[in-house]
Amino acid sequence: MKKTRWGIISTAQIAKKQLIPAIQRSKNAVVAAIASRSDKVIGVADELNIPKAYKSYEDLLKDPDIDVVYIPLPNHLHKEWIVKAAEAGKHVLCEKPATLTAEEAKEAAAVCEKNNVKFMEAFMYQFHPQHQRVRDIIASGEIGDVKLMRANFSFYLDPASQNIRLNSDMGGGSIYDIGCYCIHSIRNIIQAEPAEVRVDAEIDPVHRVDTTAVGYMELDNGVKAVFDCSFNASFSNVYEVVGTKGSIRVPRAYRPDRQGGEGLIIVEKENEQRIESIVADQYALQVEHFSDAVLHGKNPSYTNENMIQNMTVIEACYESIKHGKKISLK
């Protein structure tokens, strides 16, 4: 089987702990090179059995043996390196959020399209089959008409740390980091777009980023949605879809990999409860999906238009926080 050859831009933890091992587990991809502006890149390459190590991102992009570039850089650098990778003729998988504004997202997508390269934002959670199963249950009518969706993602982050998630100049903040999953999953599961949003947030007085946010959305099909994300609470990642006849709860919505890839779907109707278990490798499935698109000239299922729309909603959330009012997206 032909395989895509991946180059990794940065030695970020998510690359070392998640994406590189996922590429190495995948059926149709290999890690060909890694680049960093730090001398430690040589040791990382040796440790992870990566054949080539570059001390500049530019040198990696010049390598003719690289098909796909993975970008896990700090958020504020995403657009710059998406553009540079595309202009070098490399297909691009970039960590979420792909950009910091909807306009940046449009510009990045346009450059990728102009250079005829595939581009996808790395929302790995969506490739776990538990979410398609949820959509299938909804479509079957088992829980009746959907009226509400709730989504939550939180973990505790020491405010005294130097974590880039707390750096306002680098695209820090809980909505950019984890609230984006809540927003994406609401749109993904309900298959509708927010018509208006209202978000309140706790802004850290030192770091000047949102460390907790709570949002309300009215979707264009009439379904209501609420989400919360936080750096000030213990780890939780769950969503729930509430219908007229029952509900579906997914308690390992975004990181089932922390439980060996096992996703759980809990369906409740009156006094009945059913629990379904689905095990999958969402990071490897993401890599395989994108590699398949590259190898066969197909568009990824997660389109540029979808990515731009998610960024549009995120931007509206921040506008709502800034102005303290409801923001219309129509």
C-alpha positions in Angstrom: 0.0 0.0 0.0 1.3 3.5 -0.9 1.8 5.7 2.1 1.9 9.5 2.6 5.1 10.8 4.0 4.6 13.3 6.9 6.8 16.1 8.1 6.2 17.4 11.6 6.7 21.1 12.3 7.6 21.5 16.0 8.4 19.1 18.8 5.2 20.1 20.7 3.9 17.6 23.2 0.8 16.8 21.2 3.0 15.8 18.3 5.3 13.6 20.4 2.6 12.0 22.5 -0.4 11.8 20.1 0.1 12.5 16.4 3.5 10.9 15.7 2.5 7.6 17.4 -0.8 7.8 15.5 0.9 8.2 12.2 3.2 5.2 13.1 0.1 3.1 14.0 -1.7 4.1 10.8 -2.0 1.9 7.7 -1.3 4.6 5.0 1.2 7.1 6.5 4.8 7.3 7.7 6.7 10.0 9.6 9.5 11.0 7.3 10.9 14.1 9.1 10.6 16.5 12.0 11.7 20.1 12.4 12.3 22.4 15.3 14.2 25.6 16.0 15.7 23.8 19.1 18.7 21.5 19.1 16.6 18.9 20.9 15.1 17.9 17.6 17.9 15.5 17.0 17.2 13.6 20.2 13.4 13.7 19.6 14.0 12.2 16.1 16.2 9.4 17.5 13.7 8.7 20.3 10.7 8.4 18.0 12.6 6.7 15.1 12.1 9.5 12.7 14.7 9.3 9.9 15.3 13.0 9.2 15.6 16.0 11.6 15.7 19.6 10.5 16.7 22.7 12.6 14.4 25.0 10.6 10.8 24.7 9.5 11.8 26.1 6.1 14.3 23.3 5.5 11.6 20.7 6.1 9.3 22.4 3.6 12.0 22.2 1.0 12.3 18.4 1.4 10.8 16.9 -1.8 10.2 13.6 0.1 7.5 15.2 2.3 3.9 15.0 1.2 2.0 16.2 4.2 2.9 18.7 6.9 1.4 18.5 10.5 1.4 21.9 12.3 1.0 21.8 16.1 2.6 25.2 16.7 1.1 27.8 19.1 -2.2 29.1 17.8 -1.0 32.5 16.6 1.5 30.9 14.3 -1.0 28.6 12.5 -2.0 30.8 9.6 1.6 31.8 8.8 2.8 28.2 8.5 -0.3 26.9 6.8 0.3 29.4 4.1 4.1 28.6 3.9 3.4 24.9 3.7 0.8 25.3 1.0 3.0 27.5 -1.0 5.7 24.8 -0.8 3.2 22.3 -2.2 2.6 20.4 1.0 -0.8 19.1 2.1 -1.6 20.4 5.6 -3.1 19.0 8.8 -3.1 21.9 11.4 -4.1 21.7 15.0 -7.2 23.5 16.1 -8.0 26.3 16.1 -6.6 26.5 12.5 -6.6 30.3 12.9 -7.7 33.0 15.3 -10.3 34.7 13.2 -12.7 33.8 10.4 -11.0 36.1 8.0 -7.7 34.3 8.6 -9.4 31.0 8.1 -10.7 32.1 4.7 -7.3 33.4 3.7 -5.5 30.2 4.7 -8.1 28.0 2.9 -7.8 30.2 -0.2 -4.0 29.7 -0.3 -4.4 26.0 0.0 -7.0 25.8 -2.7 -4.9 28.0 -5.0 -1.9 25.7 -4.5 -4.0 22.6 -5.0 -3.2 21.1 -1.6 -5.5 19.4 0.8 -6.0 21.1 4.1 -7.8 20.0 7.3 -8.1 21.3 10.8 -7.3 18.6 13.4 -10.5 18.0 15.3 -9.5 14.4 15.9 -12.5 13.6 18.1 -14.9 13.6 15.1 -13.3 10.5 13.6 -14.3 8.4 16.6 -17.4 6.4 15.4 -19.3 7.0 18.6 -20.5 10.4 17.1 -21.9 8.8 13.9 -23.7 6.3 16.2 -25.2 9.3 18.1 -26.4 10.9 14.8 -27.9 7.5 13.8 -29.8 7.2 17.0 -31.1 10.7 16.6 -32.1 10.0 13.0 -34.0 6.8 14.1 -36.4 8.9 16.2 -35.6 6.9 19.3 -35.3 10.0 21.5 -38.0 11.9 19.7 -37.5 15.5 18.5 -34.2 17.0 19.6 -34.7 20.1 21.8 -31.4 20.8 23.5 -27.7 19.9 23.4 -25.3 20.5 26.3 -21.5 20.2 25.8 -18.7 20.5 28.3 -14.9 20.3 28.2 -12.7 21.3 31.2 -9.4 20.5 32.9 -7.4 22.2 35.7 -4.5 24.4 34.6 -2.3 26.0 37.3 -2.6 29.8 36.8 1.0 30.2 37.9 2.2 28.0 35.1 3.9 29.4 32.0 1.5 27.4 29.8 1.0 28.9 26.3 -2.8 28.4 26.8 -2.6 31.3 29.2 -0.7 33.6 26.8 -3.0 36.2 25.3 -0.4 37.1 22.6 -0.3 33.5 21.4 -4.0 32.8 21.0 -4.6 31.5 24.6 -7.9 31.1 26.2 -10.3 28.3 27.1 -12.6 28.8 24.1 -9.8 28.7 21.6 -8.3 25.6 23.4 -11.3 23.4 24.4 -14.5 25.4 23.9 -13.9 25.0 20.2 -14.6 21.2 20.7 -17.9 22.0 22.3 -18.9 24.4 19.6 -17.8 22.0 16.8 -19.6 19.0 18.4 -22.9 21.0 18.7 -22.7 21.9 15.0 -21.5 18.4 14.1 -24.1 16.4 16.0 -27.2 18.6 15.5 -26.2 19.3 11.9 -27.3 22.9 12.2 -25.6 26.3 12.6 -25.9 28.8 15.4 -28.1 31.8 14.6 -27.1 33.7 17.7 -24.7 33.2 20.6 -24.4 34.7 24.1 -21.3 34.0 26.2 -20.1 35.0 29.6 -16.5 34.4 30.7 -14.1 34.7 33.6 -11.1 36.6 32.4 -7.8 36.0 34.3 -6.6 39.5 35.5 -3.0 38.6 35.0 -3.0 36.6 31.8 -5.9 38.4 30.2 -7.5 35.3 28.7 -10.8 33.6 29.3 -10.2 30.8 31.8 -13.9 29.8 32.0 -16.6 30.4 29.5 -20.3 29.6 29.5 -22.3 30.0 26.3 -25.9 29.8 25.0 -26.8 29.2 21.4 -29.9 29.3 19.4 -29.5 27.1 16.3 -31.1 27.8 13.0 -33.3 24.8 13.3 -34.7 25.9 16.6 -32.7 23.6 18.8 -31.1 25.3 21.9 -27.5 24.6 22.9 -25.4 25.4 25.9 -21.7 24.8 26.4 -19.1 25.4 29.1 -15.3 25.2 29.0 -12.8 25.8 31.8 -9.2 25.7 32.9 -10.4 26.1 36.5 -12.2 22.7 36.9 -11.3 19.1 37.0 -11.2 17.0 33.8 -14.5 16.5 32.1 -15.5 16.0 28.5 -19.1 15.2 27.9 -22.1 16.1 25.7 -25.8 15.3 26.0 -28.6 15.5 23.5 -32.1 15.9 24.9 -35.2 14.9 23.0 -38.9 14.7 23.6 -38.8 11.0 24.3 -35.3 10.5 25.8 -31.7 11.6 25.9 -28.2 10.5 24.7 -25.2 11.2 27.0 -21.6 10.8 25.7 -19.3 11.0 28.8 -16.1 10.5 26.9 -16.9 12.9 24.1 -13.5 14.3 23.1 -10.8 12.2 24.7 -11.9 8.6 24.7 -8.2 7.8 24.1 -7.7 8.4 27.8 -9.7 5.2 28.4 -8.1 3.1 25.7 -10.2 4.5 22.9 -13.5 3.3 24.5 -16.4 5.7 23.8 -19.6 5.3 25.7 -23.1 6.2 24.6 -25.8 6.2 27.3 -29.4 6.3 26.0 -32.1 7.0 28.6 -35.9 6.8 28.0 -38.3 7.0 31.0 -37.0 4.4 33.3 -34.9 2.6 30.8 -31.1 2.9 30.2 -28.9 1.4 27.5 -25.1 1.7 27.4 -23.3 1.1 24.1 -19.5 0.8 24.0 -17.4 1.6 20.8 -13.7 1.3 20.8 -11.6 3.1 18.2 -8.3 4.9 17.7 -9.5 8.4 16.8 -6.0 9.9 16.2 -5.0 7.1 13.8 -8.4 7.3 12.1 -7.8 11.1 11.5 -4.4 10.4 10.0 -5.8 7.6 7.8 -8.7 9.8 6.6 -6.5 12.7 5.6 -3.9 10.4 4.1 -6.6 8.7 2.0 -7.8 12.1 0.8 -4.2 13.0 -0.3 -3.5 9.6 -1.9 -6.7 9.5 -3.9 -7.3 13.2 -4.7 -10.4 13.4 -2.5 -11.6 16.2 -0.3 -11.5 15.5 3.5 -15.0 15.0 5.0 -14.2 18.0 7.2 -14.3 20.8 4.7 -12.7 24.2 4.6 -16.2 25.7 4.6 -17.0 23.9 7.8 -13.7 25.0 9.4 -14.4 28.6 8.5 -17.9 28.4 9.9 -16.6 27.0 13.2 -14.1 29.9 13.4 -17.0 32.3 12.7 -18.9 31.0 15.7 -15.8 31.1 17.9 -15.2 34.7 16.9 -18.8 35.6 17.7 -18.4 34.1 21.1 -15.4 36.3 21.8 -17.4 39.3 20.5 -20.2 38.5 22.9 -17.7 38.4 25.8 -16.2 41.7 24.8 -19.4 43.6 24.3 -21.5 41.7 27.0 -24.4 41.1 24.6 -26.0 38.5 22.3 -24.4 38.3 18.9 -26.4 37.4 15.7 -24.7 35.3 13.1 -27.5 35.8 10.5 
